Amino acid sequence: MRFLKSLKYASRGLRFVFSSEKNFKIQIVMAVLVLFFSFYFQINSNQLVVLILLIALVLVMEIINTAFEYLTDLLKPRLHSYVYTIKDLMSGAVLLISATSAIIGLIIFYPYIIKMF
């Protein structure tokens, strides 16, 4: 019963981030496109595992970023000047993993795209 409750809370958190964060929606769309092209190009299983892990990492980082934003909003800048810095650091972390994932995705898909032409 406790497990079912924890699933309920987790799904509520995912619904919240999906409904409230535009970037999360964009990242979900990109993940679906990456998975579509993964199956379209029939990439090997190792490459697919890497892409799935990167997708999960980007989405998890976005969720953590959202949690930090809500947490720091409770503090407000008037309580500490680091609030803006914390938000910038978390956004930077999401940007870094997103850019890294895009580069790795391009490296993986490049040979398949070249074969099309």
C-alpha positions as CSV (number, residue, x, y, z in Angstrom):
1,M,0.0,0.0,0.0
2,R,2.9,2.4,0.8
3,F,4.4,1.7,-2.6
4,L,1.1,2.6,-4.4
5,K,1.0,5.9,-2.4
6,S,4.6,6.7,-3.4
7,L,3.7,6.0,-7.0
8,K,0.7,8.3,-6.7
9,Y,2.9,11.1,-5.3
10,A,5.6,10.6,-7.9
11,S,3.0,10.7,-10.8
12,R,1.5,13.8,-9.2
13,G,5.0,15.4,-9.3
14,L,5.5,14.5,-12.9
15,R,2.1,15.8,-13.9
16,F,2.9,19.1,-12.1
17,V,6.2,19.6,-13.8
18,F,4.7,18.7,-17.2
19,S,1.8,21.1,-16.7
20,S,3.8,24.0,-15.3
21,E,7.1,23.9,-17.1
22,K,7.3,24.8,-20.8
23,N,10.9,23.6,-21.1
24,F,9.9,20.2,-19.8
25,K,7.2,19.9,-22.5
26,I,9.8,20.8,-25.1
27,Q,12.2,18.3,-23.7
28,I,9.5,15.6,-23.9
29,V,8.8,16.4,-27.5
30,M,12.5,16.2,-28.3
31,A,12.8,12.9,-26.5
32,V,9.9,11.5,-28.5
33,L,11.6,12.7,-31.7
34,V,15.0,11.1,-30.7
35,L,13.3,7.8,-29.9
36,F,11.4,7.9,-33.2
37,F,14.6,8.5,-35.2
38,S,16.3,5.8,-33.1
39,F,13.8,3.2,-34.3
40,Y,13.6,4.7,-37.8
41,F,17.4,4.4,-38.3
42,Q,17.5,1.2,-36.3
43,I,20.5,2.3,-34.2
44,N,22.3,-0.4,-32.3
45,S,21.3,-1.2,-28.7
46,N,24.3,0.4,-27.1
47,Q,23.5,3.7,-28.8
48,L,19.9,3.4,-27.8
49,V,20.8,2.9,-24.2
50,V,23.0,6.0,-24.3
51,L,20.2,8.0,-25.8
52,I,17.7,6.8,-23.2
53,L,20.0,7.6,-20.4
54,L,20.7,11.1,-21.7
55,I,16.9,11.7,-22.1
56,A,16.3,10.6,-18.6
57,L,19.2,12.7,-17.3
58,V,17.9,15.9,-19.1
59,L,14.4,15.3,-17.7
60,V,15.6,14.6,-14.2
61,M,17.8,17.7,-14.3
62,E,14.8,19.8,-15.4
63,I,12.7,18.4,-12.5
64,I,15.5,19.2,-10.0
65,N,15.8,22.7,-11.5
66,T,12.1,23.2,-11.0
67,A,12.3,22.0,-7.4
68,F,15.2,24.4,-6.7
69,E,13.3,27.3,-8.3
70,Y,10.3,26.7,-6.1
71,L,12.5,26.2,-3.0
72,T,14.5,29.4,-3.7
73,D,11.3,31.3,-4.4
74,L,10.4,30.7,-0.7
75,L,13.6,32.5,0.3
76,K,13.2,35.5,-1.9
77,P,16.2,37.7,-2.8
78,R,15.6,39.9,0.2
79,L,16.6,37.0,2.5
80,H,19.8,36.2,0.6
81,S,21.5,37.4,-2.5
82,Y,22.5,33.9,-3.5
83,V,18.9,33.1,-4.6
84,Y,19.6,34.4,-8.1
85,T,22.9,32.6,-8.2
86,I,21.3,29.3,-7.2
87,K,18.7,29.6,-9.9
88,D,21.4,30.5,-12.5
89,L,23.5,27.5,-11.5
90,M,20.7,25.1,-11.8
91,S,19.6,26.5,-15.2
92,G,23.3,26.3,-16.3
93,A,23.3,22.6,-15.2
94,V,20.2,21.9,-17.3
95,L,21.7,23.8,-20.3
96,L,25.0,21.9,-20.0
97,I,23.5,18.4,-19.9
98,S,21.1,19.4,-22.7
99,A,23.8,20.7,-25.0
100,T,26.0,17.7,-24.2
101,S,23.1,15.4,-25.0
102,A,22.5,17.2,-28.3
103,I,26.1,16.8,-29.3
104,I,26.2,13.1,-28.4
105,G,22.9,12.7,-30.3
106,L,24.4,14.3,-33.4
107,I,27.5,12.1,-33.1
108,I,25.2,9.0,-32.9
109,F,22.8,10.0,-35.7
110,Y,25.4,11.6,-38.1
111,P,26.4,8.3,-39.8
112,Y,22.8,7.3,-40.3
113,I,21.9,10.7,-41.8
114,I,24.9,10.7,-44.1
115,K,23.8,7.3,-45.5
116,M,20.4,8.8,-46.5
117,F,22.1,11.1,-49.0
